[in-house]
Amino acid sequence: MAVHKRFASTRVHGEWFTATDALLAFVADNRIEPPARRSVVILCGHEVTRGSQKAIAQALGVTQGAISQWTQVPADRVIAVEQITGISRHDLRPDVFGPAPRRGKAA
């Protein structure tokens, strides 16, 4: 509220003020930069780059918005998503493809 008191003489109506040099200088000096956009997004619990999300959307013929709403990758889309992102189908949908096969020495 101190700011409102400071510029009370320039108030026009409600939250509207006349753009005086002092007010513009105050705004410029106190500007808060928005946070940078993340270069990664979360796809069903896995981090993927924004470019990957766009590539998935284009390859599947859907919007990025549709993909961002997935709570899990649809089973019929898993293989394509795996090929684009490199995230294993077993990690994307263990309920469909089971756990990842173990790598190790043969008995």
TAWO-V337613 format. One record per residue. PSI is psi in whole degrees, -180 to 180 (999 if undefined). OMEGA is omega in radians with two decimals (none if undefined). Layout:
psi: {PSI:PSI}
omega: {OMEGA:OMEGA}
This chain:
psi: {-19:-34:-42:-42:-41:-38:20:-35:-15:2:132:-54:132:-118:14:132:153:136:79:165:-40:-42:-44:-38:-41:-46:-44:-39:-20:20:138:122:136:152:147:145:138:142:-6:153:163:125:102:44:-1:139:130:155:157:-35:-38:-41:-40:-43:-40:-48:-47:-44:-34:-7:33:173:159:-33:-39:-43:-40:-17:-10:131:-22:153:128:138:-37:-3:-6:-46:-44:-42:-40:-44:-36:-42:-24:2:127:142:-30:-32:-36:-44:71:-22:-22:-45:-2:177:158:139:143:138:132:-171:141:145:999}
omega: {3.13:3.13:3.12:3.12:-3.11:-3.08:-3.10:-3.10:-3.13:-3.11:3.10:-3.13:3.11:3.14:-3.13:-3.12:3.02:-3.08:3.10:3.11:-3.12:3.13:3.12:3.10:3.12:-3.14:-3.14:-3.11:-3.06:-3.14:3.09:3.14:3.07:3.12:3.12:3.08:3.10:3.11:3.07:3.06:3.13:3.09:3.10:3.09:-3.13:3.10:3.03:3.11:3.08:3.11:3.10:3.14:3.11:3.13:3.11:-3.12:-3.13:-3.11:-3.09:3.13:3.10:3.12:3.06:3.10:3.11:-3.14:-3.11:3.12:3.13:2.96:2.97:-3.14:3.09:-3.05:-3.11:3.13:-3.02:-3.08:3.13:3.13:3.10:-3.11:-3.11:-3.01:-3.05:3.10:-3.07:3.06:3.14:3.09:-3.13:-3.08:3.11:3.11:3.14:-3.01:-3.13:3.13:3.12:3.11:3.12:3.05:-3.13:-3.14:3.07:-3.13:none}
